[in-house]
Structure formats: C-alpha cells, structure tokens
C-alpha cells in the first residue's frame, strides 16, 4: 500500500507541474524486468538510484526524488549516491515528500 500512495503522489506532482507548463519526465527505474532485460537495460545506461523525476526549467535541471507523503519513505544507498553525484556536478536535487515542497518549487520557477 505505501508504494501505491507514493505512485499517486508522483502522478499528482506530474499533473500539477505540467498544468503550470513546467517540463518534467519520469525515470522508470521501478519497473520490474527479467534478469536478461535488466542486464540489457544496465548495458544501455540504466543507473540504479536515479531520481524519480527530472524537471527542466530555464537554465536549470532539478532531480526530484518522490517519497511517500505519509513520512515512511527513505532513500536507498544508491539514491543517496546519485544525489551526491548530481550535487557535486552543481545540479539541484530535491526530495518531495509533501505537497508544500512541490508548490514552493513551482512558485520559484520563472
């Protein structure tokens, strides 16, 4: 059930951002693959820990990790490593675990 709530939250975020003409897309790392499909995907560039959403605004790319808004979501080690990597490259990484954070982000988009 918690994963389902996180999915609903992410769908609401995407709808909200797109209604405001904010360009975003998901990275479907949570899709279940067979062993062979997984090996192919990794060889093609799949990277574990990549954020759920990529948000592109004028002169800025933000990596957004969506967590269950009931407060139970935690970053995996691979997500923490991804966050450290993108921040070390100068990009913004956010964790959206409540609606206020999403709205605050959207208000800051020029």
Beta strands, then each sheet from edge to edge (+ up, - down):
strand 1: 23-26
strand 2: 53-57
strand 3: 60-66
strand 4: 92-96
sheet 1: 1+ 2- 3+ 4+
end
